[in-house]
Amino acid sequence: MKFENTGDKFETLFQGFYLLFGCPTTKDRDEVSRMICIMLMDSEITKEHAQQACERAVTAHLNEKKLEATFNG
């Protein structure tokens, strides 16, 4: 699991949540969780930023599932 450098901390936070929800192993989940915790310590990232990033990640995963269902069946 790897974060891509987006140059935007808010986009990277979204990416972190997105990766977290798709982690295949506990080890990966722990690693991504630690990275998210580090990002959340940034004083520029507010509760609202974190909530928006998390909601975007959930929506992205739901949309992927809908697309998979559409194409698979």
PyRosetta script that sets phi, psi and omega in degrees:
from pyrosetta import init, pose_from_sequence

init()
pose = pose_from_sequence("MKFENTGDKFETLFQGFYLLFGCPTTKDRDEVSRMICIMLMDSEITKEHAQQACERAVTAHLNEKKLEATFNG")
pose.set_psi(1, 134.6)
pose.set_omega(1, -175.0)
pose.set_phi(2, -146.2)
pose.set_psi(2, 136.1)
pose.set_omega(2, 173.0)
pose.set_phi(3, -82.3)
pose.set_psi(3, 139.3)
pose.set_omega(3, 172.6)
pose.set_phi(4, -94.7)
pose.set_psi(4, 142.1)
pose.set_omega(4, 178.8)
pose.set_phi(5, -73.5)
pose.set_psi(5, 111.4)
pose.set_omega(5, -178.9)
pose.set_phi(6, -95.9)
pose.set_psi(6, -17.7)
pose.set_omega(6, -176.3)
pose.set_phi(7, 79.0)
pose.set_psi(7, -0.1)
pose.set_omega(7, -178.4)
pose.set_phi(8, -132.3)
pose.set_psi(8, 114.1)
pose.set_omega(8, -175.0)
pose.set_phi(9, -62.3)
pose.set_psi(9, -29.6)
pose.set_omega(9, -179.7)
pose.set_phi(10, -73.8)
pose.set_psi(10, -37.4)
pose.set_omega(10, 175.8)
pose.set_phi(11, -68.9)
pose.set_psi(11, -36.8)
pose.set_omega(11, 177.6)
pose.set_phi(12, -66.3)
pose.set_psi(12, -36.2)
pose.set_omega(12, 176.6)
pose.set_phi(13, -64.0)
pose.set_psi(13, -44.2)
pose.set_omega(13, 175.6)
pose.set_phi(14, -57.6)
pose.set_psi(14, -46.0)
pose.set_omega(14, 179.8)
pose.set_phi(15, -59.3)
pose.set_psi(15, -39.9)
pose.set_omega(15, 178.2)
pose.set_phi(16, -61.8)
pose.set_psi(16, -46.7)
pose.set_omega(16, 178.2)
pose.set_phi(17, -64.5)
pose.set_psi(17, -39.8)
pose.set_omega(17, 179.1)
pose.set_phi(18, -60.3)
pose.set_psi(18, -46.4)
pose.set_omega(18, 178.3)
pose.set_phi(19, -64.1)
pose.set_psi(19, -39.7)
pose.set_omega(19, -178.8)
pose.set_phi(20, -58.0)
pose.set_psi(20, -44.6)
pose.set_omega(20, -176.0)
pose.set_phi(21, -72.5)
pose.set_psi(21, -14.6)
pose.set_omega(21, 179.4)
pose.set_phi(22, -112.5)
pose.set_psi(22, 11.6)
pose.set_omega(22, -177.3)
pose.set_phi(23, -62.6)
pose.set_psi(23, 127.6)
pose.set_omega(23, -179.1)
pose.set_phi(24, -80.0)
pose.set_psi(24, -23.1)
pose.set_omega(24, -176.7)
pose.set_phi(25, -131.3)
pose.set_psi(25, 161.8)
pose.set_omega(25, 177.3)
pose.set_phi(26, -64.1)
pose.set_psi(26, -38.2)
pose.set_omega(26, 179.1)
pose.set_phi(27, -60.7)
pose.set_psi(27, -45.5)
pose.set_omega(27, 178.3)
pose.set_phi(28, -62.6)
pose.set_psi(28, -43.1)
pose.set_omega(28, -179.5)
pose.set_phi(29, -61.2)
pose.set_psi(29, -41.9)
pose.set_omega(29, 178.6)
pose.set_phi(30, -64.1)
pose.set_psi(30, -43.0)
pose.set_omega(30, -179.6)
pose.set_phi(31, -63.4)
pose.set_psi(31, -46.3)
pose.set_omega(31, -179.8)
pose.set_phi(32, -66.9)
pose.set_psi(32, -39.2)
pose.set_omega(32, 178.3)
pose.set_phi(33, -59.9)
pose.set_psi(33, -41.6)
pose.set_omega(33, 178.4)
pose.set_phi(34, -63.4)
pose.set_psi(34, -41.1)
pose.set_omega(34, 179.4)
pose.set_phi(35, -64.7)
pose.set_psi(35, -40.8)
pose.set_omega(35, 178.0)
pose.set_phi(36, -63.6)
pose.set_psi(36, -42.8)
pose.set_omega(36, 178.7)
pose.set_phi(37, -59.0)
pose.set_psi(37, -42.0)
pose.set_omega(37, 177.9)
pose.set_phi(38, -62.6)
pose.set_psi(38, -43.8)
pose.set_omega(38, 179.4)
pose.set_phi(39, -63.9)
pose.set_psi(39, -36.5)
pose.set_omega(39, -178.0)
pose.set_phi(40, -70.8)
pose.set_psi(40, -14.1)
pose.set_omega(40, 176.5)
pose.set_phi(41, -78.2)
pose.set_psi(41, -12.6)
pose.set_omega(41, 178.3)
pose.set_phi(42, -66.1)
pose.set_psi(42, 126.4)
pose.set_omega(42, -176.3)
pose.set_phi(43, -66.7)
pose.set_psi(43, -19.1)
pose.set_omega(43, 178.4)
pose.set_phi(44, -79.8)
pose.set_psi(44, -17.9)
pose.set_omega(44, 179.9)
pose.set_phi(45, -91.2)
pose.set_psi(45, 114.7)
pose.set_omega(45, -178.3)
pose.set_phi(46, -93.2)
pose.set_psi(46, 172.5)
pose.set_omega(46, 175.5)
pose.set_phi(47, -57.9)
pose.set_psi(47, -38.9)
pose.set_omega(47, -179.3)
pose.set_phi(48, -65.8)
pose.set_psi(48, -40.7)
pose.set_omega(48, 177.0)
pose.set_phi(49, -60.7)
pose.set_psi(49, -44.8)
pose.set_omega(49, -179.3)
pose.set_phi(50, -64.6)
pose.set_psi(50, -41.3)
pose.set_omega(50, 179.8)
pose.set_phi(51, -65.1)
pose.set_psi(51, -43.5)
pose.set_omega(51, 178.2)
pose.set_phi(52, -62.4)
pose.set_psi(52, -43.3)
pose.set_omega(52, 179.6)
pose.set_phi(53, -62.8)
pose.set_psi(53, -43.0)
pose.set_omega(53, 179.8)
pose.set_phi(54, -64.5)
pose.set_psi(54, -45.6)
pose.set_omega(54, 179.0)
pose.set_phi(55, -62.5)
pose.set_psi(55, -40.8)
pose.set_omega(55, 176.6)
pose.set_phi(56, -61.3)
pose.set_psi(56, -40.6)
pose.set_omega(56, -179.6)
pose.set_phi(57, -65.3)
pose.set_psi(57, -43.4)
pose.set_omega(57, 178.2)
pose.set_phi(58, -62.0)
pose.set_psi(58, -46.1)
pose.set_omega(58, 179.5)
pose.set_phi(59, -60.9)
pose.set_psi(59, -42.2)
pose.set_omega(59, 179.0)
pose.set_phi(60, -61.2)
pose.set_psi(60, -43.7)
pose.set_omega(60, 178.5)
pose.set_phi(61, -65.8)
pose.set_psi(61, -40.5)
pose.set_omega(61, 178.2)
pose.set_phi(62, -63.9)
pose.set_psi(62, -41.2)
pose.set_omega(62, 178.3)
pose.set_phi(63, -64.6)
pose.set_psi(63, -38.3)
pose.set_omega(63, 177.0)
pose.set_phi(64, -62.3)
pose.set_psi(64, -42.8)
pose.set_omega(64, 179.1)
pose.set_phi(65, -63.1)
pose.set_psi(65, -39.9)
pose.set_omega(65, 178.0)
pose.set_phi(66, -64.4)
pose.set_psi(66, -43.1)
pose.set_omega(66, 178.9)
pose.set_phi(67, -63.9)
pose.set_psi(67, -42.9)
pose.set_omega(67, 178.0)
pose.set_phi(68, -60.6)
pose.set_psi(68, -42.9)
pose.set_omega(68, 179.7)
pose.set_phi(69, -64.7)
pose.set_psi(69, -37.8)
pose.set_omega(69, 179.8)
pose.set_phi(70, -66.1)
pose.set_psi(70, -44.9)
pose.set_omega(70, -176.2)
pose.set_phi(71, -82.0)
pose.set_psi(71, -23.9)
pose.set_omega(71, -178.4)
pose.set_phi(72, -97.2)
pose.set_psi(72, -4.6)
pose.set_omega(72, -178.5)
pose.set_phi(73, 174.3)
pose.dump_pdb("model.pdb")
